[in-house]
Amino acid sequence: MTKSKRDQKSAELAKQILENYQPETVEDMQNALKDIFGPMFETMLKGEMNHHLGYETNDKDEKETENRRNGYSK
């Protein structure tokens, strides 16, 4: 089995992360990854919820389903 080369863009991104965050411990690296990937995962989950419920966040229109987001209402 041959070892595949890393994509050049991925290698450059990893280099930039290391340069910007300069992690010295595993905890530092975990915090850097949370900063980087946290917003991406949050956006993906919001999109999944919008698709599942069939409407966007803060949509005030009549809904076709009784299923709602948790939260506050008037």
C-alpha positions in Angstrom: 0.0 0.0 0.0 1.4 3.4 -1.0 1.1 6.4 1.2 -0.8 9.2 -0.5 0.5 12.7 -0.4 -1.4 15.4 1.5 -3.3 17.9 -0.5 -1.2 21.1 -0.8 -4.1 23.3 0.4 -4.5 21.1 3.5 -0.8 21.3 4.3 -0.9 25.1 3.9 -3.9 25.4 6.2 -2.3 23.2 8.8 0.9 25.4 8.6 -1.2 28.6 9.1 -3.0 27.1 12.1 0.2 26.2 13.7 1.7 29.7 13.0 -1.3 31.6 14.2 -2.1 29.6 17.4 1.4 28.3 18.2 0.1 25.4 20.4 2.5 24.1 23.0 0.2 21.5 24.6 -2.5 19.2 23.6 -5.0 21.5 25.3 -3.8 24.4 23.2 -4.3 22.4 20.1 -7.8 21.4 21.2 -8.7 25.0 21.8 -7.4 26.0 18.4 -9.5 23.3 16.7 -12.6 24.5 18.7 -12.0 28.1 17.5 -11.6 26.9 13.9 -14.2 24.2 13.5 -16.8 25.3 16.1 -18.4 28.0 13.9 -18.5 25.6 10.9 -20.2 22.8 12.9 -22.7 25.3 14.4 -23.6 26.5 11.0 -24.0 22.9 9.7 -26.3 22.0 12.7 -28.4 25.1 12.2 -28.8 24.2 8.5 -29.8 20.7 9.4 -32.4 22.0 11.9 -33.8 24.4 9.3 -34.1 21.5 6.8 -35.7 19.2 9.4 -38.3 21.7 10.6 -38.9 23.1 7.1 -38.4 26.8 8.1 -35.6 29.2 8.9 -34.7 30.6 12.3 -36.9 33.5 13.4 -39.4 32.8 10.6 -42.7 34.4 11.8 -44.9 33.0 9.1 -47.5 30.2 9.5 -45.9 26.8 10.0 -47.0 23.6 8.3 -45.8 21.5 11.3 -46.4 21.5 15.0 -42.7 20.8 15.6 -40.9 23.9 16.8 -37.6 25.1 18.0 -37.1 25.4 21.7 -36.9 29.0 22.9 -38.9 31.9 24.1 -42.1 33.3 22.6 -44.5 36.1 23.4 
